[in-house]
Amino acid sequence: MKVSYAMQTFSQSVADAFETGITDLNCLLLQNSEVTVEFICVINKLFDALNSSNRLRKFSKAPLSLKNFREWQTFFEAAYHYINRLKMSSGKLLTEVSAGNFHLSVYSH
């Protein structure tokens, strides 16, 4: 899978579309999908943080630096704990599941 397709899927626009369907349109297909919106937002912000390079950008689009480290540290810690609590439908933690050559590992110092 191309990274660009994955990042388009986990974008703020997709999260916003879900929220519109949930709150404004009362779409039954999106009932109870608030956790999906949260997941998309976390992955989107992680990607923005790790993919940013333009020093003129602000907030989550700005590159990581000593200047904004404290702001990002709080988010990274929250994202780390969020990802480590994700579970499969079987109840098994996502970080404990291996699928073929794919294995999700999250480390923190």
C-alpha positions in Angstrom: 0.0 0.0 0.0 1.3 3.4 -0.8 1.8 5.7 2.2 0.0 8.6 0.4 -3.2 6.5 0.2 -3.0 5.5 3.8 -2.4 9.1 4.9 -5.4 10.3 2.9 -7.5 7.7 4.7 -6.2 8.8 8.1 -6.7 12.5 7.4 -8.5 15.3 9.3 -10.9 15.6 6.3 -12.0 12.0 6.7 -12.4 12.5 10.5 -14.5 15.6 9.8 -16.7 13.8 7.3 -17.3 11.1 9.9 -18.2 13.7 12.5 -20.6 15.4 10.0 -22.3 12.1 9.3 -22.6 11.3 13.0 -23.7 14.7 14.4 -25.4 16.6 11.5 -26.8 13.8 9.4 -27.5 11.2 12.1 -26.2 8.5 9.7 -27.0 5.1 11.1 -24.0 3.5 9.3 -21.7 5.8 11.4 -23.5 5.1 14.7 -20.9 4.4 17.5 -18.0 5.4 15.2 -16.6 8.1 17.5 -13.7 5.9 18.4 -12.9 5.6 14.7 -12.8 9.4 14.5 -10.5 9.5 17.6 -8.1 6.9 16.0 -8.0 8.8 12.7 -7.2 12.1 14.5 -4.4 10.5 16.5 -2.8 8.9 13.5 -3.2 12.0 11.4 -1.5 14.2 14.0 1.3 11.7 14.4 1.9 11.6 10.7 1.9 15.5 10.6 4.4 15.6 13.4 6.8 13.1 11.8 6.4 14.4 8.2 6.7 18.1 8.8 9.7 20.0 7.4 8.6 23.6 6.6 9.8 25.9 9.5 7.2 28.5 8.6 4.3 26.2 9.4 2.5 26.4 12.7 1.3 23.9 15.4 1.0 20.3 14.2 2.3 21.2 10.7 5.5 22.7 12.2 8.6 20.5 12.3 9.7 19.1 15.6 12.3 21.2 17.3 13.6 22.2 20.7 11.3 25.2 20.5 8.1 23.2 20.4 9.3 20.0 22.1 7.3 20.5 25.3 4.0 20.9 23.3 4.8 17.8 21.3 5.9 15.8 24.3 2.5 15.9 25.8 0.9 14.7 22.6 3.4 12.0 22.0 3.0 10.6 25.5 -0.8 10.6 25.1 -0.6 8.9 21.6 1.8 6.3 23.0 -0.6 5.3 25.8 -3.6 5.5 23.4 -1.9 3.1 20.8 -0.8 0.7 23.6 -4.5 0.4 24.7 -5.9 -0.4 21.3 -7.5 -3.8 21.1 -8.5 -6.1 18.3 -12.1 -7.4 18.2 -10.8 -10.6 19.8 -9.8 -8.5 22.8 -6.1 -9.0 22.2 -3.9 -5.8 22.4 -3.0 -4.5 18.9 0.6 -4.3 20.0 0.7 -8.0 20.7 -0.7 -9.0 17.2 1.6 -10.0 14.4 0.1 -10.4 10.8 2.5 -11.9 8.3 5.5 -9.5 8.0 3.6 -6.7 9.8 4.1 -6.1 13.5 3.2 -2.9 15.4 5.7 -1.9 18.0 5.6 1.2 20.1 8.6 2.1 22.2 9.2 5.0 24.6 12.4 6.1 26.5 
